[in-house]
Amino acid sequence: HEPELLNDLAAQRLAPLDQLRPNQRARLAETLLSWLSHQGERAKVAAELHIHPQTVGYRVGQLREIFGDALDDPLTRFELEMVLRAGHS
């Protein structure tokens, strides 16, 4: 119910994606949301995004390079999923 707070959180959590081209950012944000939603189950992510499971692995590898250890933190993962579900990318 606090859009300004959500916008600030999105800016903070998604800042690592700022270095990417818009198309790449959108693709990786979509992959990240699906990966978080399916708790890392590659086959489910691949089916949802209509891509090969190896492509999921490649993209998640990119995300791990960009976000580092933050993807292993439960609170960060929750906040990332929240802002991505709210339409931020």
N, C-alpha and C positions, 0 to 999 in steps of 0.2 A: 504493500500500500504506500510505500515511500519510493516513488520513481527516482528521485534524486540520489538516494542512497544506493539503489540498484544500479544506476548509471555509474556512480563512483566505483562500486565494487566491480562492475564489468570492465571499466577502464583499467583498474588495477590488475585484475586477474587475466584479462586478455591482452595486456600490454606486450607480452612476448610475441604475439602475432603481428604487431605493428610493423615489423621489419619485412613482411611478406608483400608480394603483389596482391591486389584485391582478389583475383581469381583463386590464387593459391591459398590465401587467408580463408576465403569462403569454403573451399574444399576441405581444408584441415579443420576448420571449426565444425563443419558438418560431421566429419569423421570423429572428432573428439566427442561431440554430443552423443553420437551413436555408440561409441566405445564406452563412454561412461554409463549410458543407459543400459547397455547389455553386459556391464561389468567385465569388459574385456573379452567377451566370447567372440572370437574372430569370425566364425561361421555366421553368427547372427548379424554382426555388423556388415559383413559382405552381402548377405541376403537383403538387408534393409537398404543398403546403398547401391545394390546391383553392380558390385565390383567383385573381382577375384579375391579370395582370402589372402593371397600373397600381397596384393595391393594394400589391403588393410594393414598387414604387417609392415610394409614399407612406410605407409603414412604414420602409423603409430611410432615407428622409429624416428621419423621426422619430428613428431610431437614431443617425443622424449628428449631429443636434442634441443628443442626450443624451450621446453618447460623444465627440463632437468628433473631433479628429485621431487619437485612440487607435485608431480603426478602420482607419487606414492603416498602423499599426505591426504588422509580421509577428509579433513575440513576443506582443503583446497579443491579436492575433487567434487565435493558437495557444492561449493560456491561456483565452480566452473559450470557444473551441470545446471545450476539454478540460473545463472546469467545467460547461458546458451538457450535454455528452454524459454526464457523471457524474450528471446528474439535478438539478443546481442550477438555479434560475431566479429 
